[in-house]
Amino acid sequence: MKFLTMDQMSQRRPEASFGESSGGKLVSGMVFLGLTLAALLAALGVIHQKKIPSDWLYIVAGVCGLLSVVSFASYRASLRPTNWLVRDQGGAIYIKFRSFRNDKMPTGDIQIVELQRSEIEWMRRANIRKLIESMGEKGGHAVLILNEIWLDLRLASGQTDELANRLREEWLKKGYQSGLVTHKSQDYPITIWEEGVVRLRWKSQYGRIDPGIDPTLKYFARWIKTAEPVSETLDATRSGLKKLGEAEQTAVLRRLAQTNPMEARVAATMALGISHSDAKKLIGEEN
């Protein structure tokens, strides 16, 4: 296992590369842009309707406009050379644990782990079902159900402590400065799910990796054993957390936070009734 910066990566063409799909982000951006324009035209009276107050239409236009900006920004980032999660090159597998959305952060930072094929005991598909306490209508509670697909890599050594430390550093790292604002996407596509197992996000509500999980497993099956797929549920709802002790609650929320701190903060505040600041402390964002 070696750790590299983007500057240290070989410039020669890899045998295979696996990165974020671009198409969905472009479609999302166009849809949100269309909704923004429709809401504005309705608020200004160009489109006649009487059911929704103009104040609400301006709010909808603002939210959809923001989402269109985010979607188009992700689309542009997905077109850059830094959009890759896994590369197979010269008998080694390179995994970039910095999100492609954070491509403007320094290229001199450690953000890639190099593994020889022989260092990986097996690969498998992991189907993850997340249940997250969220906000419902009229300030009530709702359960957000997220179905995700991940790629598990079992290291032959069983040792993932050093990688876990690197992932923690990336998680806590500040973003890049643009004027007076610091930018960083709270997107972390890799986690250590259990000791010895590295888990890579392949498909979620935020996007998907191309090629898909099945062609990927088929490609690597020439050198690496494919284990049986697993299905797991991560329950971060009020009822689910209530069944656990305090330490177990923290473990569930921190596991959720490893790849998406925002989901964990929302779940902690809604399910446990704690403040936003306390939620950040609970999941390890603040001391």
C-alpha positions in Angstrom: 0.0 0.0 0.0 1.3 3.4 -1.1 -0.1 6.9 -0.9 0.3 9.4 -3.7 -0.6 12.9 -4.8 -2.2 13.7 -8.1 1.2 15.1 -9.2 2.8 11.7 -8.6 0.4 9.8 -10.8 1.7 8.4 -14.1 0.5 10.3 -17.1 0.3 7.2 -19.3 -3.1 5.8 -20.3 -4.5 3.3 -17.7 -5.8 -0.2 -18.8 -9.2 0.8 -17.3 -10.6 3.8 -15.6 -13.8 4.1 -13.5 -15.3 7.5 -12.9 -18.5 9.5 -12.2 -21.1 9.5 -15.0 -21.7 12.9 -16.5 -25.1 12.6 -18.2 -27.4 12.6 -15.1 -25.8 15.8 -13.8 -26.5 17.6 -17.1 -30.1 16.5 -17.1 -30.6 17.4 -13.5 -29.2 20.9 -14.1 -31.5 21.4 -17.1 -34.5 20.2 -15.1 -33.8 22.5 -12.2 -33.2 25.4 -14.5 -36.5 24.8 -16.2 -38.3 24.7 -12.8 -36.5 27.9 -11.8 -37.8 29.7 -14.9 -41.3 28.3 -14.6 -41.5 29.4 -11.0 -40.2 32.9 -11.8 -42.6 33.3 -14.7 -45.5 32.2 -12.5 -44.5 34.6 -9.7 -44.3 37.5 -12.2 -47.8 36.6 -13.6 -46.5 35.6 -17.1 -47.8 32.1 -16.4 -51.3 32.5 -14.9 -52.1 30.5 -11.8 -53.9 31.3 -8.6 -53.1 28.3 -6.3 -49.6 29.2 -5.1 -48.7 32.6 -3.5 -46.0 34.5 -5.3 -43.8 34.6 -2.2 -43.7 30.8 -2.2 -42.9 30.8 -6.0 -39.9 33.0 -5.4 -38.7 30.6 -2.7 -39.1 27.7 -5.1 -37.3 29.6 -7.8 -34.4 30.3 -5.5 -34.1 26.7 -4.3 -34.3 25.3 -7.8 -31.9 27.9 -9.1 -29.3 26.9 -6.4 -29.8 23.2 -7.2 -29.3 23.9 -10.9 -26.0 25.7 -10.1 -24.8 22.8 -8.0 -25.8 20.3 -10.8 -24.1 22.2 -13.5 -20.9 22.6 -11.3 -20.9 18.8 -10.8 -21.3 18.3 -14.5 -18.4 20.5 -15.3 -16.2 18.8 -12.7 -17.2 15.4 -14.2 -15.7 16.4 -17.5 -12.2 17.1 -16.1 -9.3 14.6 -16.0 -9.6 14.4 -12.2 -12.9 12.6 -12.5 -11.9 9.0 -11.6 -12.4 6.8 -8.6 -10.5 3.7 -9.6 -7.7 3.1 -12.2 -6.2 -0.2 -13.2 -2.7 0.5 -14.4 0.4 -1.6 -14.8 -0.8 -4.4 -12.4 -1.7 -1.9 -9.7 -5.1 -0.5 -8.7 -5.2 3.2 -7.8 -8.1 4.5 -5.7 -8.7 8.3 -5.4 -10.4 9.1 -2.2 -10.8 12.8 -2.9 -14.1 13.5 -4.6 -14.0 14.7 -8.2 -16.2 17.6 -6.9 -13.2 18.9 -4.9 -10.9 19.0 -7.9 -9.9 22.6 -7.2 -8.2 21.6 -3.9 -4.4 21.3 -4.1 -3.1 18.5 -6.4 -0.1 18.2 -4.0 -2.3 16.7 -1.3 -2.1 13.0 -0.6 -5.4 11.7 -2.1 -4.7 8.4 -3.8 -3.9 4.9 -2.5 -2.0 2.4 -4.6 -2.7 -1.3 -4.1 -1.1 -4.2 -6.0 -3.7 -6.6 -7.3 -2.1 -9.2 -5.0 -2.9 -7.1 -2.0 -6.6 -7.6 -2.5 -8.1 -10.9 -1.3 -11.5 -10.4 -2.8 -14.1 -8.0 -4.2 -17.8 -8.0 -3.8 -21.0 -6.0 -4.3 -22.6 -4.4 -1.2 -26.2 -3.3 -1.3 -26.7 -0.7 1.4 -30.1 0.6 2.6 -30.0 3.8 4.6 -32.9 4.9 6.8 -32.4 8.5 7.9 -34.6 10.7 10.1 -35.5 13.8 8.1 -37.9 16.7 8.1 -41.4 16.0 6.9 -44.4 18.2 6.1 -45.4 21.0 8.5 -42.2 20.6 10.5 -42.9 16.9 11.3 -40.6 13.9 11.0 -40.2 11.7 8.0 -37.9 8.7 7.1 -35.7 9.1 4.1 -34.9 5.8 2.4 -31.7 5.7 0.4 -30.6 2.6 -1.6 -26.9 2.5 -2.6 -24.5 0.2 -4.2 -20.9 -0.1 -3.0 -17.8 -2.0 -4.0 -16.0 -3.8 -1.2 -12.3 -4.7 -1.3 -11.0 -7.1 1.3 -7.2 -6.5 1.9 -5.2 -9.6 2.2 -3.2 -8.1 5.1 -6.4 -7.1 6.9 -4.7 -3.8 7.8 -6.6 -0.6 7.0 -5.4 1.7 9.9 -3.1 3.8 7.8 -5.7 4.3 5.1 -8.3 5.1 7.7 -6.0 7.9 9.0 -5.6 9.3 5.5 -9.4 9.3 5.0 -9.8 11.0 8.3 -7.3 13.7 7.3 -9.2 14.3 4.0 -12.5 14.4 5.9 -11.2 17.2 8.2 -9.3 19.1 5.6 -10.4 22.6 4.8 -11.5 23.5 1.3 -10.0 25.9 -1.2 -10.3 29.6 -0.8 -12.2 31.7 -3.4 -12.3 35.3 -2.3 -13.7 35.4 1.2 -15.4 32.0 0.9 -14.0 28.5 1.5 -15.4 25.9 -0.8 -15.5 22.1 -0.2 -18.1 19.5 -1.2 -19.1 17.2 1.7 -18.6 14.2 -0.5 -16.5 11.3 0.5 -16.7 8.2 -1.8 -14.6 5.8 0.2 -14.8 4.5 3.7 -13.5 1.7 5.9 -16.7 -0.2 6.7 -15.0 -2.8 8.9 -11.4 -3.6 9.7 -9.7 -4.9 6.5 -12.5 -3.9 4.1 -12.4 -0.8 2.0 -15.8 0.3 0.7 -16.2 2.4 -2.5 -19.5 4.1 -3.4 -20.6 3.0 -6.8 -24.2 4.2 -7.1 -26.3 6.5 -4.9 -28.7 9.4 -5.1 -25.7 11.6 -5.8 -24.5 9.8 -8.9 -23.1 6.6 -10.3 -19.7 5.2 -11.5 -19.3 4.1 -15.0 -18.9 1.2 -15.9 -21.5 -0.2 -13.4 -20.8 -2.6 -10.6 -21.3 -5.8 -12.5 -19.0 -5.0 -15.5 -16.4 -3.8 -12.9 -16.5 -7.1 -11.0 -16.3 -9.0 -14.2 -13.3 -7.0 -15.4 -11.3 -7.5 -12.1 -12.4 -11.2 -11.9 -9.5 -12.1 -14.1 -7.1 -11.4 -11.2 -9.2 -11.0 -8.1 -11.7 -13.4 -6.5 -15.3 -12.2 -6.4 -17.1 -12.9 -3.1 -20.8 -13.3 -2.6 -22.7 -10.0 -2.4 -24.0 -8.6 0.9 -27.0 -6.5 1.8 -27.0 -4.3 4.9 -29.2 -1.7 6.5 -28.0 1.4 8.3 -30.9 2.6 10.5 -30.4 6.2 11.7 -34.1 6.9 12.4 -35.4 7.9 15.8 -36.9 4.4 16.4 -33.8 2.7 15.2 -31.4 4.7 17.4 -33.7 4.4 20.4 -33.0 0.6 20.5 -29.3 1.3 20.9 -27.1 2.4 23.7 -25.4 5.8 23.5 -22.1 4.4 22.2 -23.8 2.4 19.5 -25.9 5.5 18.5 -22.7 7.4 18.1 -21.1 4.6 16.1 -24.1 4.5 13.6 -24.0 8.3 13.1 -20.3 8.4 12.7 -20.4 5.6 10.1 -23.0 7.6 8.2 -20.9 10.7 8.5 -17.8 9.0 7.0 -19.2 9.5 3.5 -21.8 12.3 4.0 -21.6 14.5 7.1 -24.7 16.4 6.1 -26.8 13.3 6.2 -25.4 12.4 9.7 -26.0 15.9 11.1 -29.6 15.9 9.9 -30.2 12.4 11.3 -28.6 13.4 14.7 -30.6 16.6 15.1 -33.9 15.1 14.0 -33.6 11.7 15.6 -31.9 12.7 18.9 -33.3 16.2 19.2 -29.9 17.8 19.7 -28.6 21.1 18.4 -26.6 21.4 15.1 -23.5 22.2 17.1 -23.9 19.1 19.3 -24.6 17.0 16.2 -21.2 18.1 14.7 -19.4 17.2 17.9 -21.2 13.8 18.1 -20.1 12.8 14.6 -16.5 14.1 15.1 -16.5 17.3 13.1 -15.8 19.4 16.2 -14.0 18.7 19.5 
